[in-house]
Amino acid sequence: MQLSKQVAFHKTMGDPTRIKIVYLLASESLHVGAIAGKLGLTAPTISHHLTKLKECNLVYSRREKNTVYYYLNKKVLSHHGNVLHQFAQGEEGESVMSENLLKEKQKVMNNFLEKNGRIKTIPSQQKKKLFILEHMVEGLKVGEKYKEKDLNEYIQQFHEDFATLRREFIIHQFMYRENSIYEVNPREMWASTKLFVE
């Protein structure tokens, strides 16, 4: 997302006449004279506003014989609406969500890990288990290939049941296995604890 495009769009839309034009074009294509008639304004005034709307790609025109009709570019309008929604939901929502997740993860760590870092018991609740698996995988290097024996030794630092935990890494997409060689998946592929937010 380019901030300059967002700013230009919202500056353009910060005019009552342009909002009215967008509203009219949302239901049908119209020529300058028709828009002017509906809004009680002169044709040159409407042309000026349409030029501004065309500059941010919100309106496009098509000539039919001697008349130019204007259309609303609904995809562009939808895109800018989605970006605003992401600002409202995404950034603020994400930071609150991640703050809550961090607190919850810390609580799980405190409950399920001993002071030496070993796992007391593997959580049966899915979300808590994912927190523990995530914590373990964060100690492995992305891009490094691990032999099954080496991975078993790494897991045993946390818990003696390396076979179960190794299998959980694969099931929940933390790692992938090929010919008994294991690699950490990109973080985007990991099973997300966000899915379990109440």
C-alpha positions as CSV (number, residue, x, y, z in Angstrom):
1,M,0.0,0.0,0.0
2,Q,1.4,3.4,-1.0
3,L,0.5,6.0,1.6
4,S,0.6,8.8,-1.0
5,K,-2.2,7.1,-3.0
6,Q,-4.4,6.8,0.1
7,V,-3.8,10.5,1.0
8,A,-4.6,11.6,-2.6
9,F,-7.8,9.4,-2.6
10,H,-9.1,10.8,0.7
11,K,-8.3,14.4,-0.3
12,T,-10.2,13.9,-3.5
13,M,-13.2,12.4,-1.6
14,G,-13.2,15.2,1.0
15,D,-15.7,17.2,-1.0
16,P,-19.5,16.9,-0.7
17,T,-20.2,17.3,-4.4
18,R,-17.7,14.5,-5.3
19,I,-19.3,12.2,-2.7
20,K,-22.7,12.9,-4.3
21,I,-21.3,12.1,-7.8
22,V,-19.9,8.8,-6.5
23,Y,-23.3,8.0,-5.0
24,L,-25.1,8.8,-8.3
25,L,-22.6,6.7,-10.4
26,A,-22.9,3.8,-8.0
27,S,-26.3,3.0,-9.5
28,E,-25.8,4.0,-13.1
29,S,-23.5,5.5,-15.7
30,L,-24.3,9.2,-16.5
31,H,-23.1,12.0,-18.7
32,V,-22.1,15.4,-17.4
33,G,-25.4,17.1,-18.2
34,A,-27.4,14.4,-16.3
35,I,-25.2,14.7,-13.2
36,A,-25.4,18.5,-13.4
37,G,-29.2,18.3,-13.6
38,K,-29.6,15.9,-10.7
39,L,-27.3,18.0,-8.4
40,G,-28.5,21.4,-9.6
41,L,-25.0,22.5,-10.6
42,T,-23.4,23.7,-13.9
43,A,-21.8,21.3,-16.4
44,P,-18.3,23.0,-16.0
45,T,-18.5,22.5,-12.2
46,I,-19.3,18.8,-12.7
47,S,-16.6,18.4,-15.3
48,H,-14.1,19.8,-12.8
49,H,-15.1,17.4,-10.1
50,L,-15.1,14.4,-12.5
51,T,-11.5,15.3,-13.6
52,K,-10.5,15.1,-9.9
53,L,-12.2,11.8,-9.5
54,K,-10.6,10.4,-12.7
55,E,-7.1,11.5,-11.3
56,C,-7.4,9.0,-8.5
57,N,-8.9,6.3,-10.9
58,L,-12.3,6.3,-9.1
59,V,-14.2,7.3,-12.2
60,Y,-13.6,6.3,-15.9
61,S,-15.4,7.5,-19.0
62,R,-16.6,5.9,-22.3
63,R,-17.8,7.7,-25.4
64,E,-21.0,6.6,-27.0
65,K,-21.5,8.4,-30.3
66,N,-21.4,12.1,-29.3
67,T,-21.9,11.6,-25.6
68,V,-19.3,10.8,-22.9
69,Y,-20.6,8.6,-20.1
70,Y,-19.0,8.3,-16.7
71,Y,-18.7,5.1,-14.6
72,L,-17.8,4.4,-11.0
73,N,-14.7,2.2,-10.7
74,K,-16.2,0.1,-7.9
75,K,-13.0,-2.0,-7.5
76,V,-11.0,1.1,-6.6
77,L,-13.6,2.3,-4.2
78,S,-13.7,-1.2,-2.5
79,H,-9.9,-1.3,-2.3
80,H,-9.7,2.1,-0.4
81,G,-12.5,1.0,1.8
82,N,-10.7,-2.2,2.6
83,V,-7.5,-0.3,3.4
84,L,-9.4,1.9,5.9
85,H,-10.9,-1.2,7.5
86,Q,-7.4,-2.7,7.8
87,F,-6.2,0.4,9.6
88,A,-9.1,0.2,12.0
89,Q,-9.1,-3.5,12.6
90,G,-5.6,-4.6,11.6
91,E,-3.1,-2.3,13.2
92,E,-5.0,-1.5,16.4
93,G,-6.6,-5.0,16.5
94,E,-3.3,-6.8,15.8
95,S,-1.4,-4.9,18.5
96,V,-4.1,-5.6,21.1
97,M,-4.4,-9.2,20.0
98,S,-0.6,-9.8,20.0
99,E,-0.4,-8.2,23.4
100,N,-3.1,-10.5,24.7
101,L,-1.4,-13.5,23.0
102,L,1.9,-12.7,24.6
103,K,0.4,-12.4,28.0
104,E,-1.4,-15.7,27.5
105,K,1.7,-17.4,26.1
106,Q,3.7,-16.3,29.1
107,K,1.1,-17.7,31.4
108,V,1.3,-21.0,29.6
109,M,5.1,-21.0,29.8
110,N,4.9,-20.3,33.6
111,N,2.4,-23.2,34.1
112,F,4.0,-25.8,31.9
113,L,7.7,-25.2,32.0
114,E,10.0,-25.9,34.9
115,K,12.7,-23.3,35.8
116,N,15.3,-25.2,33.9
117,G,13.1,-25.0,30.7
118,R,11.9,-28.6,30.7
119,I,8.2,-29.3,30.0
120,K,6.3,-30.6,33.0
121,T,3.6,-32.1,30.9
122,I,2.6,-31.7,27.2
123,P,-0.7,-29.7,27.3
124,S,-3.8,-31.5,26.1
125,Q,-5.5,-28.3,25.2
126,Q,-4.7,-27.4,21.6
127,K,-3.9,-23.7,22.0
128,K,-1.6,-24.3,25.0
129,K,0.1,-27.1,23.1
130,L,0.8,-24.7,20.2
131,F,2.3,-22.2,22.5
132,I,4.7,-24.8,23.8
133,L,5.6,-26.1,20.3
134,E,6.1,-22.6,19.1
135,H,8.4,-21.9,22.0
136,M,10.5,-25.0,21.2
137,V,10.7,-24.4,17.5
138,E,11.9,-20.8,18.1
139,G,15.1,-22.3,19.3
140,L,15.8,-24.0,15.9
141,K,17.4,-22.2,13.0
142,V,15.4,-21.5,9.8
143,G,17.1,-22.8,6.7
144,E,19.1,-25.4,8.7
145,K,18.6,-29.1,7.9
146,Y,18.2,-31.4,11.0
147,K,18.8,-35.1,11.0
148,E,16.2,-37.0,13.0
149,K,18.8,-38.0,15.6
150,D,19.8,-34.4,16.1
151,L,16.2,-33.2,16.3
152,N,15.5,-35.9,18.9
153,E,18.4,-34.7,21.0
154,Y,17.1,-31.1,20.8
155,I,13.6,-32.1,21.8
156,Q,14.9,-34.2,24.7
157,Q,16.2,-31.1,26.3
158,F,12.6,-30.2,26.8
159,H,10.8,-33.6,27.2
160,E,11.7,-37.3,27.0
161,D,8.8,-38.0,24.6
162,F,10.7,-36.8,21.5
163,A,8.6,-39.0,19.1
164,T,5.3,-37.3,20.1
165,L,6.7,-33.8,20.0
166,R,8.5,-34.4,16.7
167,R,5.2,-35.6,15.2
168,E,3.4,-32.6,16.6
169,F,5.9,-30.3,14.8
170,I,5.0,-31.9,11.5
171,I,1.2,-32.0,12.1
172,H,1.0,-28.3,13.0
173,Q,3.3,-27.2,10.1
174,F,6.1,-26.0,12.4
175,M,8.5,-28.2,10.4
176,Y,8.5,-30.5,7.4
177,R,10.2,-33.8,6.9
178,E,11.8,-35.3,3.8
179,N,13.9,-38.5,3.9
180,S,14.2,-38.2,7.7
181,I,15.6,-34.7,7.3
182,Y,13.7,-31.9,9.1
183,E,13.5,-28.2,8.4
184,V,11.7,-25.3,10.1
185,N,8.8,-24.0,7.9
186,P,8.4,-20.2,7.4
187,R,6.5,-18.7,10.4
188,E,3.5,-17.9,8.2
189,M,2.8,-21.6,7.8
190,W,2.8,-22.4,11.6
191,A,-0.5,-23.3,13.1
192,S,-1.7,-20.0,14.5
193,T,-2.7,-19.5,18.1
194,K,-4.8,-16.5,16.9
195,L,-7.4,-18.9,15.6
196,F,-8.1,-19.8,19.2
197,V,-8.7,-16.2,20.5
198,E,-12.0,-16.1,22.2
